[in-house]
Amino acid sequence: MERREFLCGSLCAASGLAAGSAASADPEGQESRDVPGEKLKLVAYCGLYCGLCSGHGRIPKLAAALVATLKQDEYDRWGLGSAEDRAFWKRLNKMTKTDPDKCCRTGKCGAGFCAIRKCAKRRNVRVCPECEDYPCKRIHTLAASEATLLHDGGQIRKVGLDKWIAQQEQRTEAGFCYSDVRCLPCTVPKD
């Protein structure tokens, strides 16, 4: 994906300029339904990419940088080894690690009551943009707080899921994070 496409997609979606309905699938963008499980694991049913969540990308990197900056051994040398300090270091070191199983598809992330996840499973679609009723009221509810959701859904339909995942990996490498453009509070549909 070119830098211009990346920025336009992110900025257009963030500013609310993204189209409300997804484009029809591009015949050249079609792919087999065989996206490897590990790649699909980071794609939420709604069409968000778990790798762009701050908990998967930005927070572990920043926590590791903080650990390196503080240099725990030097910190301890100054006699700051209280129980509170040890708890801080334990928590900070835990934040440097990402749990690959913490994602929508395993049910270990996101609201347990999420109607989008339940509906996608019931309809047996990998991601909502593959559904004939996309975007539905549930997606529009979530899109009110997730500025890139509708744009990304259109991209999935246009280029196919495998190419879209590659685009999200590029976004991740570029440092993009959903929390940069999220319109809080996040509203997850219950029904």
NUNU-335686 format. One record per atom (N, C-alpha, C): residue in three letters; atom name; x, y, z. Coordinates in steps of 0.1 Angstrom, whole numbers. Layout:
BEGIN
R   r  a     x     y     z
R ALA CA     X     Y     Z
...
END
This chain:
BEGIN
R   r  a     x     y     z
R MET  N     8   -12     0
R MET CA     0     0     0
R MET  C     9    12     0
R GLU  N     6    22    -8
R GLU CA    13    34    -9
R GLU  C    10    43     3
R ARG  N    20    51     7
R ARG CA    18    60    18
R ARG  C     5    69    17
R ARG  N     3    73     5
R ARG CA    -9    82     2
R ARG  C   -22    74     5
R GLU  N   -23    62     0
R GLU CA   -35    53     3
R GLU  C   -37    51    18
R PHE  N   -25    48    25
R PHE CA   -26    46    39
R PHE  C   -31    58    46
R LEU  N   -25    70    43
R LEU CA   -30    82    50
R LEU  C   -44    86    46
R CYS  N   -47    85    34
R CYS CA   -61    88    30
R CYS  C   -71    79    36
R GLY  N   -68    66    36
R GLY CA   -78    57    43
R GLY  C   -80    60    57
R SER  N   -69    63    64
R SER CA   -70    65    79
R SER  C   -76    79    81
R LEU  N   -72    89    74
R LEU CA   -77   102    77
R LEU  C   -91   104    72
R CYS  N   -94    98    60
R CYS CA  -108   100    55
R CYS  C  -118    93    65
R ALA  N  -114    81    70
R ALA CA  -123    74    79
R ALA  C  -124    81    92
R ALA  N  -112    87    97
R ALA CA  -112    94   110
R ALA  C  -120   106   109
R SER  N  -121   113    98
R SER CA  -129   125    97
R SER  C  -143   123    93
R GLY  N  -147   110    91
R GLY CA  -161   108    88
R GLY  C  -164   109    74
R LEU  N  -154   109    65
R LEU CA  -157   110    51
R LEU  C  -158    97    44
R ALA  N  -156    86    51
R ALA CA  -157    73    45
R ALA  C  -171    70    41
R ALA  N  -173    63    30
R ALA CA  -186    60    25
R ALA  C  -193    51    35
R GLY  N  -206    52    36
R GLY CA  -214    45    45
R GLY  C  -216    30    41
R SER  N  -215    27    28
R SER CA  -216    13    24
R SER  C  -203     9    17
R ALA  N  -201    -4    18
R ALA CA  -188    -9    12
R ALA  C  -189   -10    -3
R ALA  N  -178    -9    -9
R ALA CA  -178   -11   -24
R ALA  C  -179   -26   -27
R SER  N  -184   -28   -39
R SER CA  -185   -42   -43
R SER  C  -172   -48   -45
R ALA  N  -171   -61   -44
R ALA CA  -158   -67   -45
R ALA  C  -152   -66   -58
R ASP  N  -139   -63   -59
R ASP CA  -132   -61   -71
R ASP  C  -128   -75   -76
R PRO  N  -132   -79   -88
R PRO CA  -129   -93   -93
R PRO  C  -114   -96   -92
R GLU  N  -105   -86   -94
R GLU CA   -91   -89   -93
R GLU  C   -86   -90   -78
R GLY  N   -94   -84   -69
R GLY CA   -91   -85   -55
R GLY  C   -96   -97   -48
R GLN  N  -103  -106   -56
R GLN CA  -109  -118   -50
R GLN  C   -97  -127   -45
R GLU  N  -100  -135   -36
R GLU CA   -90  -144   -30
R GLU  C   -97  -157   -26
R SER  N   -89  -166   -23
R SER CA   -95  -179   -18
R SER  C   -99  -176    -3
R ARG  N  -107  -184     2
R ARG CA  -112  -182    16
R ARG  C  -102  -188    26
R ASP  N   -90  -191    21
R ASP CA   -80  -198    29
R ASP  C   -69  -188    34
R VAL  N   -74  -179    43
R VAL CA   -64  -170    50
R VAL  C   -59  -178    61
R PRO  N   -46  -179    63
R PRO CA   -40  -187    74
R PRO  C   -46  -183    87
R GLY  N   -48  -193    96
R GLY CA   -54  -191   109
R GLY  C   -47  -180   117
R GLU  N   -34  -180   117
R GLU CA   -27  -170   125
R GLU  C   -29  -156   120
R LYS  N   -31  -154   107
R LYS CA   -34  -141   102
R LYS  C   -48  -137   105
R LEU  N   -57  -147   104
R LEU CA   -71  -144   106
R LEU  C   -74  -141   121
R LYS  N   -66  -147   129
R LYS CA   -67  -146   144
R LYS  C   -67  -131   148
R LEU  N   -59  -123   141
R LEU CA   -58  -108   145
R LEU  C   -69  -100   138
R VAL  N   -79  -106   132
R VAL CA   -90   -99   125
R VAL  C  -102  -101   134
R ALA  N  -108   -90   139
R ALA CA  -120   -91   147
R ALA  C  -132   -94   137
R TYR  N  -142  -100   141
R TYR CA  -154  -102   133
R TYR  C  -159   -90   126
R CYS  N  -159   -79   133
R CYS CA  -164   -66   128
R CYS  C  -156   -60   117
R GLY  N  -143   -64   116
R GLY CA  -134   -59   106
R GLY  C  -123   -50   112
R LEU  N  -122   -49   125
R LEU CA  -111   -42   131
R LEU  C   -99   -52   131
R TYR  N   -87   -46   131
R TYR CA   -75   -54   131
R TYR  C   -68   -54   145
R CYS  N   -68   -65   152
R CYS CA   -63   -65   166
R CYS  C   -49   -60   167
R GLY  N   -41   -61   157
R GLY CA   -27   -56   157
R GLY  C   -26   -41   158
R LEU  N   -37   -34   155
R LEU CA   -37   -19   155
R LEU  C   -43   -14   169
R CYS  N   -46   -24   178
R CYS CA   -50   -20   191
R CYS  C   -37   -16   199
R SER  N   -39    -6   208
R SER CA   -27    -2   215
R SER  C   -22   -13   224
R GLY  N   -30   -22   229
R GLY CA   -26   -33   237
R GLY  C   -17   -43   230
R HIS  N   -19   -44   217
R HIS CA   -10   -54   209
R HIS  C     2   -47   204
R GLY  N     2   -34   201
R GLY CA    13   -28   195
R GLY  C    20   -17   203
R ARG  N    13    -6   205
R ARG CA    20     5   211
R ARG  C    24     4   226
R ILE  N    15    -1   234
R ILE CA    18    -2   248
R ILE  C    30   -12   251
R PRO  N    31   -24   245
R PRO CA    43   -32   248
R PRO  C    56   -25   243
R LYS  N    56   -18   232
R LYS CA    68   -11   227
R LYS  C    72     0   237
R LEU  N    62     8   241
R LEU CA    65    19   250
R LEU  C    69    14   264
R ALA  N    63     3   269
R ALA CA    67    -2   282
R ALA  C    81    -7   281
R ALA  N    85   -14   270
R ALA CA    99   -19   268
R ALA  C   108    -7   268
R ALA  N   104     4   261
R ALA CA   113    15   261
R ALA  C   115    21   275
R LEU  N   104    21   283
R LEU CA   105    27   296
R LEU  C   114    18   305
R VAL  N   113     5   303
R VAL CA   121    -4   311
R VAL  C   136    -1   307
R ALA  N   139     0   295
R ALA CA   153     3   290
R ALA  C   158    16   296
R THR  N   149    26   296
R THR CA   153    39   301
R THR  C   155    39   316
R LEU  N   147    33   323
R LEU CA   148    33   338
R LEU  C   159    24   343
R LYS  N   163    14   335
R LYS CA   173     4   338
R LYS  C   171     0   353
R GLN  N   163   -10   354
R GLN CA   159   -15   367
R GLN  C   170   -18   377
R ASP  N   181   -23   372
R ASP CA   192   -25   381
R ASP  C   198   -12   387
R GLU  N   198    -1   379
R GLU CA   203    11   385
R GLU  C   192    17   394
R TYR  N   180    15   391
R TYR CA   168    19   399
R TYR  C   169    13   413
R ASP  N   172    -1   413
R ASP CA   173    -8   425
R ASP  C   185    -4   434
R ARG  N   196     0   427
R ARG CA   208     4   433
R ARG  C   206    16   442
R TRP  N   196    24   439
R TRP CA   194    36   447
R TRP  C   185    33   460
R GLY  N   183    20   462
R GLY CA   175    16   474
R GLY  C   160    18   473
R LEU  N   155    18   461
R LEU CA   141    20   459
R LEU  C   134     6   456
R GLY  N   137    -3   465
R GLY CA   132   -17   464
R GLY  C   120   -20   473
R SER  N   112   -10   475
R SER CA   100   -13   483
R SER  C    90   -22   476
R ALA  N    81   -27   484
R ALA CA    71   -36   478
R ALA  C    63   -29   467
R GLU  N    61   -16   469
R GLU CA    54    -8   459
R GLU  C    62    -7   446
R ASP  N    76    -6   447
R ASP CA    85    -5   436
R ASP  C    85   -19   429
R ARG  N    86   -29   436
R ARG CA    86   -43   430
R ARG  C    73   -45   423
R ALA  N    62   -41   428
R ALA CA    49   -42   421
R ALA  C    49   -34   408
R PHE  N    55   -22   409
R PHE CA    56   -14   397
R PHE  C    64   -21   386
R TRP  N    76   -27   389
R TRP CA    84   -33   380
R TRP  C    77   -46   374
R LYS  N    70   -53   383
R LYS CA    64   -65   378
R LYS  C    53   -61   368
R ARG  N    45   -51   371
R ARG CA    35   -47   362
R ARG  C    41   -41   349
R LEU  N    51   -33   350
R LEU CA    57   -27   338
R LEU  C    63   -38   329
R ASN  N    70   -48   335
R ASN CA    75   -59   327
R ASN  C    64   -67   320
R LYS  N    53   -69   327
R LYS CA    42   -76   321
R LYS  C    36   -68   309
R MET  N    36   -55   310
R MET CA    31   -47   299
R MET  C    40   -48   287
R THR  N    52   -53   288
R THR CA    61   -54   276
R THR  C    57   -66   267
R LYS  N    49   -74   272
R LYS CA    46   -87   265
R LYS  C    31   -86   260
R THR  N    30   -92   248
R THR CA    16   -92   242
R THR  C    11  -107   242
R ASP  N    -1  -108   246
R ASP CA    -7  -122   246
R ASP  C   -13  -124   232
R PRO  N    -8  -133   224
R PRO CA   -13  -135   211
R PRO  C   -27  -141   211
R ASP  N   -31  -147   222
R ASP CA   -45  -152   223
R ASP  C   -55  -142   227
R LYS  N   -51  -130   231
R LYS CA   -60  -120   235
R LYS  C   -65  -113   223
R CYS  N   -76  -118   217
R CYS CA   -82  -113   205
R CYS  C   -97  -116   205
R CYS  N  -104  -110   196
R CYS CA  -119  -112   195
R CYS  C  -122  -127   192
R ARG  N  -115  -133   183
R ARG CA  -118  -146   179
R ARG  C  -117  -157   190
R THR  N  -108  -154   200
R THR CA  -107  -164   211
R THR  C  -117  -160   222
R GLY  N  -123  -148   221
R GLY CA  -132  -144   231
R GLY  C  -125  -138   243
R LYS  N  -112  -137   243
R LYS CA  -104  -132   254
R LYS  C  -103  -116   253
R CYS  N  -108  -110   243
R CYS CA  -108   -96   242
R CYS  C  -121   -91   237
R GLY  N  -125   -79   240
R GLY CA  -138   -73   236
R GLY  C  -148   -77   246
R ALA  N  -160   -71   244
R ALA CA  -171   -74   253
R ALA  C  -177   -87   250
R GLY  N  -179   -95   261
R GLY CA  -185  -108   260
R GLY  C  -198  -108   254
R PHE  N  -206   -97   255
R PHE CA  -219   -97   250
R PHE  C  -220   -92   236
R CYS  N  -209   -90   229
R CYS CA  -208   -83   216
R CYS  C  -218   -90   206
R ALA  N  -228   -83   201
R ALA CA  -237   -89   192
R ALA  C  -231   -91   178
R ILE  N  -221   -83   175
R ILE CA  -214   -85   162
R ILE  C  -208   -98   161
R ARG  N  -200  -102   171
R ARG CA  -193  -115   172
R ARG  C  -203  -126   171
R LYS  N  -214  -125   179
R LYS CA  -224  -136   179
R LYS  C  -231  -137   165
R CYS  N  -234  -126   159
R CYS CA  -240  -126   146
R CYS  C  -231  -132   135
R ALA  N  -219  -128   135
R ALA CA  -209  -133   125
R ALA  C  -207  -148   126
R LYS  N  -207  -153   138
R LYS CA  -206  -167   140
R LYS  C  -218  -174   136
R ARG  N  -230  -169   139
R ARG CA  -242  -175   135
R ARG  C  -244  -175   120
R ARG  N  -239  -165   113
R ARG CA  -240  -164    98
R ARG  C  -228  -171    91
R ASN  N  -219  -175    99
R ASN CA  -207  -182    94
R ASN  C  -199  -174    84
R VAL  N  -196  -161    88
R VAL CA  -188  -153    79
R VAL  C  -175  -150    87
R ARG  N  -164  -149    80
R ARG CA  -151  -147    86
R ARG  C  -151  -133    92
R VAL  N  -156  -123    84
R VAL CA  -157  -109    88
R VAL  C  -170  -103    83
R CYS  N  -175   -94    90
R CYS CA  -188   -88    86
R CYS  C  -188   -83    72
R PRO  N  -178   -77    67
R PRO CA  -179   -72    53
R PRO  C  -182   -83    43
R GLU  N  -180   -95    46
R GLU CA  -184  -106    37
R GLU  C  -199  -109    38
R CYS  N  -206  -103    47
R CYS CA  -220  -106    49
R CYS  C  -228   -97    39
R GLU  N  -239  -103    33
R GLU CA  -247   -96    23
R GLU  C  -254   -84    30
R ASP  N  -256   -83    43
R ASP CA  -263   -72    50
R ASP  C  -253   -62    55
R TYR  N  -241   -62    51
R TYR CA  -231   -53    56
R TYR  C  -232   -39    49
R PRO  N  -232   -28    55
R PRO CA  -231   -26    70
R PRO  C  -244   -26    76
R CYS  N  -246   -33    87
R CYS CA  -259   -34    94
R CYS  C  -259   -24   105
R LYS  N  -270   -24   113
R LYS CA  -272   -15   124
R LYS  C  -261   -17   135
R ARG  N  -257   -30   136
R ARG CA  -247   -33   147
R ARG  C  -234   -26   143
R ILE  N  -230   -28   130
R ILE CA  -218   -22   125
R ILE  C  -218    -7   126
R HIS  N  -230    -1   123
R HIS CA  -231    14   124
R HIS  C  -230    19   138
R THR  N  -235    11   148
R THR CA  -234    14   162
R THR  C  -219    14   166
R LEU  N  -211     4   162
R LEU CA  -197     4   165
R LEU  C  -189    15   158
R ALA  N  -193    17   145
R ALA CA  -186    27   137
R ALA  C  -187    41   143
R ALA  N  -197    44   151
R ALA CA  -198    57   158
R ALA  C  -186    60   166
R SER  N  -179    50   171
R SER CA  -167    52   179
R SER  C  -155    47   173
R GLU  N  -156    39   163
R GLU CA  -144    33   156
R GLU  C  -143    40   142
R ALA  N  -136    51   141
R ALA CA  -136    59   129
R ALA  C  -132    53   116
R THR  N  -124    42   116
R THR CA  -119    36   104
R THR  C  -127    24   100
R LEU  N  -137    20   108
R LEU CA  -144     7   106
R LEU  C  -151     6    92
R LEU  N  -159    16    88
R LEU CA  -166    15    75
R LEU  C  -156    15    63
R HIS  N  -146    24    64
R HIS CA  -136    25    54
R HIS  C  -129    11    52
R ASP  N  -125     6    63
R ASP CA  -118    -7    63
R ASP  C  -127   -18    58
R GLY  N  -139   -18    61
R GLY CA  -148   -28    56
R GLY  C  -149   -27    41
R GLY  N  -150   -15    36
R GLY CA  -149   -13    21
R GLY  C  -137   -18    15
R GLN  N  -125   -16    22
R GLN CA  -113   -21    17
R GLN  C  -113   -36    16
R ILE  N  -118   -43    27
R ILE CA  -119   -57    27
R ILE  C  -126   -62    15
R ARG  N  -138   -56    12
R ARG CA  -146   -60     0
R ARG  C  -138   -57   -13
R LYS  N  -131   -46   -14
R LYS CA  -124   -42   -26
R LYS  C  -112   -50   -29
R VAL  N  -103   -53   -19
R VAL CA   -91   -60   -22
R VAL  C   -90   -74   -17
R GLY  N  -100   -78    -9
R GLY CA   -99   -91    -3
R GLY  C   -93   -91    11
R LEU  N   -96  -101    18
R LEU CA   -92  -102    32
R LEU  C   -76  -103    34
R ASP  N   -70  -112    25
R ASP CA   -56  -114    27
R ASP  C   -48  -101    24
R LYS  N   -52   -94    13
R LYS CA   -45   -82    10
R LYS  C   -47   -71    20
R TRP  N   -60   -71    25
R TRP CA   -63   -61    36
R TRP  C   -55   -63    48
R ILE  N   -53   -76    52
R ILE CA   -44   -79    64
R ILE  C   -30   -74    61
R ALA  N   -25   -76    49
R ALA CA   -11   -70    46
R ALA  C   -11   -55    48
R GLN  N   -22   -49    44
R GLN CA   -23   -34    46
R GLN  C   -23   -30    60
R GLN  N   -30   -38    68
R GLN CA   -30   -35    83
R GLN  C   -16   -38    89
R GLU  N    -9   -48    84
R GLU CA     4   -50    89
R GLU  C    13   -38    86
R GLN  N    11   -32    74
R GLN CA    19   -20    71
R GLN  C    15    -8    80
R ARG  N     2    -7    83
R ARG CA    -3     4    92
R ARG  C     4     2   106
R THR  N     4   -11   110
R THR CA    11   -14   123
R THR  C    25    -9   123
R GLU  N    33   -13   113
R GLU CA    47    -9   112
R GLU  C    48     6   111
R ALA  N    39    13   105
R ALA CA    39    28   104
R ALA  C    36    34   118
R GLY  N    31    27   127
R GLY CA    28    32   141
R GLY  C    14    37   143
R PHE  N     5    34   133
R PHE CA    -9    37   134
R PHE  C   -16    29   145
R CYS  N   -25    35   153
R CYS CA   -32    28   164
R CYS  C   -46    33   164
R TYR  N   -55    25   166
R TYR CA   -70    29   167
R TYR  C   -72    40   177
R SER  N   -65    39   188
R SER CA   -67    49   199
R SER  C   -64    63   194
R ASP  N   -56    65   183
R ASP CA   -53    78   178
R ASP  C   -66    84   172
R VAL  N   -75    76   167
R VAL CA   -87    82   160
R VAL  C  -100    77   166
R ARG  N  -100    70   177
R ARG CA  -112    65   183
R ARG  C  -120    77   189
R CYS  N  -133    76   187
R CYS CA  -143    86   192
R CYS  C  -149    80   204
R LEU  N  -143    83   216
R LEU CA  -148    76   228
R LEU  C  -162    82   232
R PRO  N  -169    75   239
R PRO CA  -167    61   244
R PRO  C  -170    51   233
R CYS  N  -164    39   234
R CYS CA  -166    29   224
R CYS  C  -180    22   227
R THR  N  -188    21   217
R THR CA  -202    16   219
R THR  C  -203     2   212
R VAL  N  -203    -8   220
R VAL CA  -204   -22   214
R VAL  C  -219   -26   215
R PRO  N  -225   -30   203
R PRO CA  -239   -34   203
R PRO  C  -242   -46   211
R LYS  N  -253   -46   219
R LYS CA  -256   -58   227
R LYS  C  -266   -67   220
R ASP  N  -273   -62   210
R ASP CA  -283   -70   203
R ASP  C  -283   -66   188
END
